[in-house]
Amino acid sequence: MESDGVRRADGSATAHAERLGRVYGPVTWDVYEQLDRSLGPRGPEWLVERAAGWLRAGDAVLDAGCRDGAQLIRLVGERDVTGYGIDPVELHVRQAREAVEAAGLEERISVERLGMEELAGSERRFDLIWCREVVPQLEDLAGALAGAASVLKADGRMVVFTQTATELLTAGEADMMSRHLGNVIANLDEATLETAFAGAGLVVDEKDVIGTEWREYGEERTQPVSRALLRLARLRRTREAMVAEHGADVYQHVEANLHWEVYQFLGKLRPTVYVLKRGDRS
C-alpha cells in the first residue's frame, strides 16, 4: 500500500517515482549533451554547388521562379553559361534585372515576367532548370511542370527544391498555409507531387530528403528560426495595434509566413530535393 505517492510503506519507490528517476536521471542529461553537438548539416550552398557541377561551357540555365535573381546569378556568374530567369511577379522581375545589371551579366542573363505554364511552345531549350521554393504556390501544377518539361533538353536536368507536408502538420495549420501564404495544399502532398512529375513526362532521377538539415545549418550560424519565433511572439502580443495599422490580411500573412520555417524546423514540413529528367530520353 502506498503511503505518499512517492514511497510505499516499506520505503521502496512507487512506479511513478521510478519513472521520474529514470527520465530525470543521468541518461536524459547524456541525451541533452549529445544534442548540443552539431550533426554537421549541409546548407543551401550544397545544392547550388551540386547543380553547378552539372553545367558545361555553353550550357543554358533556366531559373523558374527566379525572384530577385540571386541564385541564377550564382549559377551563371562564374561559368561560361547563359541564364534565363522567369517570374510572374513584376516586382521580382524588376529586382532580378537590377541585380543582373549590378553583376554585369546583362549579356548572359535575361529576365522576363512569365509563368512556368507559359513555357509550353517556346523554342528555347535548357540544360538545367532550377526551381526552388516555387512548387507550393503553383496554381496549375500540371501545366507548370509540362511547360518546364517542354523546354528541358533530352539529357538535361531539372532541380526542384520544395516542401511536402508530414503527418505532424494539422488541418488547421495547412489551412493557414493555404489562405495566407498562397500555397496550394495539394502541392504539398508528396504522392500528388510525384504523380504530377510523371504526368509531365519527368522521371525522378534522384530524391534527397533534406528534412531539418538546412534549418539546423542556419540556426547554428545566424539563428533565423529563433528570430522568427521572437517576431511571432511580438506580432501576437501587438495583434490589435498591428491589425489597426496594417490590416488583418497583412497580419495574417506575416503570421503564417513566420510559421513556414518554424514548421520545417519542427518536422511539420519536409524540405526535399528532386532531380528530374525527361522520361523520353531514348
N, C-alpha and C positions, 0 to 999 in steps of 0.2 A: 504494500500500500504506500502511495506517495505522500510525503509529508508537506512539501512546499513547492512542488512542481520542478524542483531542481535536484533535490536529493530524496532518496527513499528513506524509509525509517531505519534501514540498516546502514545508511551512509553512502550507498552506491549512487552513481549518477543516473538520472532518468534518461529516456531515449532522446528527449528534447535537448537536455544538457549535453549529451554526447554529440548530437548534430551540431550544436553551437561550437563545441570544442573542435569539431572537425573543420567546419567552414571558416572559423576564425583562427585556426591553428597555423603552424609554420608552413604547411604545404600551400595554403592560399597565398601567403606572402611571397613564397617562391614564385608562384604564377605571376604576381604583380611585378616582381623583379624581371622575369623573363619578358613581360610585355613592355617594359621600359627600354628594351633593346631593339634597335631598328632591324627590320627584316630585309633591308636593302631594296626597297621598292623601286621599280622603274618609274620614270617621269614621262611627261608628254613628249619630250625631245626624242625619246626612244623611237616613237612612231615616225616622226619626221625623218630621222636618220635612216630608218628601215626603208621608208618609201623612196628616199633619195638614192639609196643603194641600187634600186632597180632602174634608175634613169641612165641613159646613154646619150652621148653627144647627138644633137639634132632631134631629140625626142620632144614631144608636145605634152604639156600637162594641163588638165582642166581642174580648176577648183570649183566644185559645185556647191554654192552657198559660201562665197568667199569672205563675207563680212568685210572687215577692214583691210583685207588683202595680205595680212602679216604672214600667214602660213604659205601662201603662194609665193610671196617674195622670198621666203626662206628656201623653198624648193627650187626656185629658178635662179636666185641670185648668184650662187657660187658654181653654177653648172652651165654648160653650153646647151641650154634647152630653152624653149619658149613656153609661155604660160597664157592661159585664158581663164579669167575669173567671171563667174556669173552669180547674180544675187537678185532676188525680186524686190529688195528694199532699196529705195532710192538713196537714202542716207548712207547705207553700206557701200553702194556703188561709188558715191562721191568720196567717201573716206578712203576706199581702196584705190581709186585713181590718184588721189592726193599722195597716198603712201607710195604708190608705184613711181610717181614723178619724183618724190623726195629721194627715192632709192636710185634714181637714174636708170630705170628699167623700162621706160616708155617704148623703146624699140623692140622689147622682147615680151612684154606683158600687155594685154588689152583686157579691159573690164567692161561688161555690159549688164544692163538690167534685164534679167531673163530668168525664167523658172526652168527647172530641170526638165519638166514635161515638154517645154518648147524646143528642146534639142532635137526632137524627132524630125527627120527630114533635112537636118543640117548636113552639109558636105564635109564639115570638119571631122577629123579623126584624132584620137588621143592615145598615147602610150600609157598614160597614167591618169586616172580620175581620182581626185582627193575629195572626200565627202565627210566632213567632221561636224558632229552635233547639228545635223540638218534633218535626218530622217524623222525624228519625233514630230516635226512641225509640217510635214508634207501632207497636204490635204488629199492629193491624188497620188498615193504611194505607188500604185501600179504604173500610172502614166509617167511619173518622175523616173522610176527605175528603167522603164522601157526607153525613155529618152536618153538616159545615160548609156544604156547598153548599145543603143544605135550608133553612138559616136566612139565607142571603145574599139580599138584595133583588135584584130583576131588574137594577137598574142599579148594584148595589153592587160593591165590590172586596174581594178577599182578598189580603193581602200575606203572602207566605211567604218567610222568610229561612231557608235551610238549607244543608247541605253535600252535595256529591257527591264521590265518590272519583275520583281520577285514576289514570292508568296507573302513577304513581310509588308508589302505596300497595301494598305487598306483601300476599300472602295471610296471612302471619303477623301483620302489623300490623292487617289487617282483622279477624282473629280476636280480637286483643286488644281492639279497639274494641267488638266484639260481646259477648264473655264478661264483660268487667269494667266496661263503661260502660252496658250495657243497650241498646246500639244494635242495630237490625235492619239487617244489612248490605245487604239488598236495597233498603232505603230510601235508601241512599247511591248507588245506581246511577241515573244521570241518565235513561236511557231508561225504566227501570222507574217512576221517579217521574213522569215526564211522561205515561206511559201511564195511570198511576193518576189523574192530574188529569183526563184526558179521560174515563176511566171514570166519574168522579164528576160529569160534565157541566160541568166547568170548562175554560175555554179560557185559554191563556197570552196575555195582552194585552201584557205586557212581560216581558223577561228581561234581567237585568243581572248579569253575572258580576263579582262583587266581587274574587275572587281574593285576593291578599295585601294589598289596599289597607287594610282596617281594621286588620290586624295591623301594617302599616307605620306607620299613623297612631298606634296605641298605643305602638309601640316608640320612635317619635321623641319621645314625651312622657313615658311612665312605665315603659318597658322591661318590660312584662309577660312577654314571651317569654323574655327573659334571666332573669327571676326564676323562670320555670317550669323552665328548664334547670338553674339553680343548685339548685332544690329537688329536681329529678330526680337530680342528681349526689349530693346529700346523702342522699336516700332510698336509693339503691342502695348507697352506702358503709356505711349503717347497716342494711342489709336484715335481718340476723339479729336485731338488737335490736328493730326495728320489728315484725317478724312475731311475735316473742315477746310484745311488749307489746300489740299491737293486732289480731293475727290476719292470716293470709295473704290473706283476702278483702279486707280493708281496704287492705292494702299493694298488692295488685294493682289495686284500683280507683283508688287515688291515682296509681299509676304510669301507668295508662292515661290518666287524666284530664290528667296533666301533658303527655302526648304530644298531646292533642287540638289545642291552639292551636299547638303547635310544628309539627304536620303541616300546618296551614293556612299557616303561615309558609314551609314548605318546598315547598308546592305539591302535597302528597300528598292534601289535601282542598281542594275548591274551593268557597268560600262563594259562594252565588248568591241573588239576589232574584228571585222570581216575583211578578208582579202578575196575578191571575186574575180572570176574570169568568165569570158563568154563560153557558153556551152556548145557552140557550133564551130569550135576552132579547127576541126578537121576539114 
